[in-house]
């Protein structure tokens, strides 16, 4: 065994680190799903990680306390302890916290299906992805031969879905992989989510009332980021509205105006990206700026809130500048993150519907 041979300080620090991760895993994943839908499967072992983590925290604290030095100069002793405490705090803030966040975003997603409020009759539907997952959702049949994917999930996109259905568009909402009733492992940052978009577009092409050349998509937040990749890498979706897109890995964070390898934000983004790759067993997706340059000849409309998240405010103009025509951009006055339809409902409807009317014209 290696652990007993380590120095006491290293043993205590290792126990504290593993204990913290154990608590995060137990509370963040098993605890969440237990509260939302009741424990099942590996939730039971996950819940056991909570007391195990607390025990490791206690062991680590006890080891450090018992191994503290008391035979040196008193002034240096307290300086040394202060430096160790500062180092521990920095380790938690810049390594343990982002790693814990990476675990949560790759293991936890919405576990329930919200109540439908689509303003039109809909069908319960399901379809398969190219990597063998079954995705489930709702579909409002088209009345004008065009259809739009409202993405991601079945909660946030309901407002734009109601708006589009009023104008005769078919609308598809569905749980992305690892969420709600859909198969797969979750990833809050949307890595591999473009495969879900391709599967949704294939479903719409199979509908007899839909013209396969008149399929678009509106994506909110991470949904907008996934649509940028889907539109860049395939012509299955002819026009996209990307609202509130920001950063999904360090690749985009490096495009921020104040980006620097010396800044704490970039360090955190790097650790989160590395942790997400580790826990999801996937490489980070391509840079959204580079992808935006490849969307043309498909149409793209970038939307972001005047009072949105800092990343979306800084990065949407970057994506717009990189994109080629046809393209449009709108900073929504008074809107927060993905809040355009709430802050400016009439203007939002006019602009978005006009965009799809033009881009998806027969």
GIFEN-V996340 format. One line per field, one symbol per residue. ss: DSSP state (h for helix, s for strand, l for the rest). phi: phi as a letter, one per 40 degrees, with the letter a starting at -180 (. if undefined). burial: b if it has 24 or more other ideal C-beta (glycine too) atoms within 12 Angstrom, else e. A space follows every 50 residues. Layout:
ss = ???
phi = ???
burial = ???
//
This chain:
ss = llhhhllhhhhhhhhhhhhhhhhhhhhhhhhhhhhhhlllllhhhhhhhh hhhhhhhhhhhhhhhhlllllllhhhhhhhhhhhhhhhhhhhhhhhhhhh hhhhhlllllllllllllllllsssssslllllsssssssllllllssss slsllllhhhhhhhhhlllssssslllllllllllllllllllhhhhhhh hhhhhlllllllllsssssslhhhhhhhhhhhhlllllsssssllllllh hhhllllllllllhhhhhhhhhhhhhhhhhlllllllhhhhhllllllss sssssllllhhhhhhhhhhhhhllllsssssslllllllhhhhlhhhhhh hhhhhhhhhlll
phi = .cdccccdccccccccccccccccccccbcccccccbgcafccccccccc cccccccccccccccccccbbbccccdccccccccccccccccbbccccc cccccbbbadbbbcccabgacabcbaabccbgcbbbabbcccbbgbabcb abgbbdcccccccccccgccbbbaccdgbfccchccadcgcgcccccccc cccccccccbcdcbbbabbbfccccccdccccbabcbcabbbbgcbbbac dcccccdbcacccdccccccccccccccccfbcdcccccccdcbcdcccb bcbacdbccdcccccccccccccbccaaaaccdgcccfbccccbdccccc ccccccdccbcd
burial = eeeeeeeeeebbbbbbbbbbbbbbbbbbbbbbbeeeeeeeeebeebbebb ebbeebbebbeebbeeeeeeeeeeeeeeeeeeeeeeebeeeeebbbbbbb bbbbbbbbbbbeeeebebebebbebebbbeeebebbbbbbbbebebbbbb bbbbbbbbbbbbbbbebbbbbbbbbbbbbbbbbbbbbbbbbbbbbbbbbb bbbbbebeebeeebbbbbbbbbbbbbbbbbbbebebbbbbbbbbbbbbbb bbbbbbeebeeeeebbbbbbbbbebbbebbebebbbbbbebbebbeebbb bbbbbeebbebbbbbbbbbbebbeeebbbbbbeebbbbbbbbbeeeebbe bbbebbbebbee
//
